[in-house]
Amino acid sequence: MARKRKTVLPAGIAVDAEVDLNVGDDGQFLSARLNISLPGIDRTTAQALIDEAHENCPYSKATRRNINVAINLV
């Protein structure tokens, strides 16, 4: 997505993934949090990149509606 927007990603980007195994009335299920750091990129652009990447990512597509995912720009 950055290349498509002609945005250069800075050094020091990070994605911290946290995955939880939960237990509910219907059994076990997964949830995840992705904490993303894009230093040096303004918040509006960073959020747009994250949203576009999440929409187009094959892993996101495969798990959509199966795993609750919270994506946080930190």
N, C-alpha and C positions, 0 to 999 in steps of 0.2 A: 504494500500500500504506500509506503514511503517513496519507493521508486516511481510509482504511478503518479504521485503528487509532486515528484521532483524535490523531495525533502531529504536532506542528508541526515542520517541518524548519527548522533554523537557517540563517542566512546562512553562507556559507563552505563549503557542502558541495562535494565535488569527486570526480570519477571520472576517474582516469588510466588510459587504455586502452593496452595494449601488445600488438601483434599480430606474430607471427613467421611467416615462411614457412620451413617445414622440409623437409628432403629425407630420405626413408626408402626402404626396399626397394621399396615399392609406388608410389613417386613422391613428388610434393610434397603437403604438407598444411599447414593453418594451426593455430596454437594462439594463445591469447590470455590475458592477465592483466588483470584489472580491479582496480585499487587504489582503494578507496573510503574517503573521509573524511567522517564525519558528526560534526563537533565539537559537543559539548554534549549528545549523546544517549548514554545509558549503553550499554555494550558489548553487553549481552544484547539490548536493544531494537534497537540498530543492526544486529546480526547477524540478528535475526529479520526486520527490514525488508528487508535485502539478500537473504536466502534467499527470501522471499515474492516480491520483485520479480523475481528470477531465474526462479522457477517460472512466473510469469505474463507476463513480457515477451515480446512477439511475436517479437523478434529472437532471444531465447534459445530459444524454441520452434522457430523455423525452423532454427537451427544445432545443436540438441541432437543428440548422437551423431555430428555431422559435424566439430565443432571442439572440441578440448579447451580448456576455460575454467577458469582458476583465479581465484577471487574472494577478494580479501584486504581485510579491514577494517584500515585503518591509522589 
